[in-house]
Amino acid sequence: MPSKLECEAVSEPYPSGTVVVLRDATHLELLLLQRSERDGKPGPWVFPGGKVDDSDRHGGGDHDDARRAAARETAEEAGLALDAGALVPIARWITPEISPKRFDTWFFLAASPAGATVRVDGAEIADHRWLGPADALRAHHEQALRLAPPTFVTVTWLTEFTTAAEALRVLPARVPPPFRPRIHRTGAGACMLYPGDAGYESGELDTAGARHRLWAFADPDPWRYERTVA
């Protein structure tokens, strides 16, 4: 007799796209949008983006539809007009199979149009901030804003850069294998293992070797992203 787990159908992930918009002010800054309140709770801070619509499906490569969706959603949510063809992929995140609602999301990088002003839609998006990567991580750790794990990892990558041009030149050459998180609960919170981590297949957190993981500790301990090679 098949187990309950075998009987349950795994939901197919929705194709999606999101874009990390950068600008050079006194230092490198990235755009974060705050989703509107839900059930009386403040919304998380995210990059603009969303699911692929029928209007985005023009064929092409596996991330072309997601690229168009990311540009369209940025215009709808933040009032920024981006050239979809200029968006460069930097990562792909696929929600774990245990999740009831799943997404297959391409992350793109783009420079903000010169002189552009952000205008949030006031419905799905309530607010916006331009923040330096280190400032965004600090605000997350101080609970001034809440970042989801994919956002946290991406912001962490950006802390090594000082200009948008530098990030746009370097990050697209480092696209890792698709992120398929495997979540392991610990006494302090959770450890999310990603492909390339020595413990990814076994689930043994102490396995010797390369590290590619996010330690998402319970408050007030700070989160920590690790990516090393053996």
Secondary structure, 3 states (H helix, E strand, C coil): CCCHHHHCCCCCCEEEEEEEEEEECCCEEEEEEEECCECCECCCEECCEEECCHHHCCCCCCCHHHHHHHHHHHHHHHCCCCCHHHCEEEEEEECCCCCCCCEEEEEEEEECCCCCCCCCCCCCEEEEEEECHHHHHHHHHCCCCCECHHHHHHHHHHCCCCCHHHHHHHHHHHCCCCECCEEEEECCEEEEECCCCCCCCCCCCCCCCCCEEEEEECCCCCCEEEECCC
